[in-house]
Amino acid sequence: MGIVFAETKKLLDVGNTNPVIRSYYDKVTMPVSIFSEPKDVEVSFKQTNDSTNHWYFF
């Protein structure tokens, strides 16, 4: 799943408007809110079952 998600995200980031790609992305993602204390702490996350072992940093 990780590679498919990553490639789908790339396509959407560059403005791809294919409804099949958008539909897939909408079905496999959900919004989250991340709060941290103190505010200057470095935040990162890795998706569950991500075969690419990719970490996202904010």
Secondary structure as a PSIPRED ss2 file (coil, helix, strand):
# PSIPRED VFORMAT (PSIPRED V4.0)

   1 M C   1.000  0.000  0.000
   2 G H   0.000  1.000  0.000
   3 I H   0.000  1.000  0.000
   4 V H   0.000  1.000  0.000
   5 F H   0.000  1.000  0.000
   6 A H   0.000  1.000  0.000
   7 E H   0.000  1.000  0.000
   8 T H   0.000  1.000  0.000
   9 K H   0.000  1.000  0.000
  10 K H   0.000  1.000  0.000
  11 L H   0.000  1.000  0.000
  12 L H   0.000  1.000  0.000
  13 D H   0.000  1.000  0.000
  14 V C   1.000  0.000  0.000
  15 G C   1.000  0.000  0.000
  16 N C   1.000  0.000  0.000
  17 T C   1.000  0.000  0.000
  18 N C   1.000  0.000  0.000
  19 P H   0.000  1.000  0.000
  20 V H   0.000  1.000  0.000
  21 I H   0.000  1.000  0.000
  22 R H   0.000  1.000  0.000
  23 S H   0.000  1.000  0.000
  24 Y H   0.000  1.000  0.000
  25 Y H   0.000  1.000  0.000
  26 D H   0.000  1.000  0.000
  27 K H   0.000  1.000  0.000
  28 V H   0.000  1.000  0.000
  29 T C   1.000  0.000  0.000
  30 M C   1.000  0.000  0.000
  31 P C   1.000  0.000  0.000
  32 V C   1.000  0.000  0.000
  33 S C   1.000  0.000  0.000
  34 I C   1.000  0.000  0.000
  35 F C   1.000  0.000  0.000
  36 S C   1.000  0.000  0.000
  37 E C   1.000  0.000  0.000
  38 P C   1.000  0.000  0.000
  39 K C   1.000  0.000  0.000
  40 D C   1.000  0.000  0.000
  41 V C   1.000  0.000  0.000
  42 E C   1.000  0.000  0.000
  43 V C   1.000  0.000  0.000
  44 S E   0.000  0.000  1.000
  45 F E   0.000  0.000  1.000
  46 K E   0.000  0.000  1.000
  47 Q C   1.000  0.000  0.000
  48 T C   1.000  0.000  0.000
  49 N C   1.000  0.000  0.000
  50 D C   1.000  0.000  0.000
  51 S C   1.000  0.000  0.000
  52 T C   1.000  0.000  0.000
  53 N C   1.000  0.000  0.000
  54 H C   1.000  0.000  0.000
  55 W E   0.000  0.000  1.000
  56 Y E   0.000  0.000  1.000
  57 F E   0.000  0.000  1.000
  58 F C   1.000  0.000  0.000
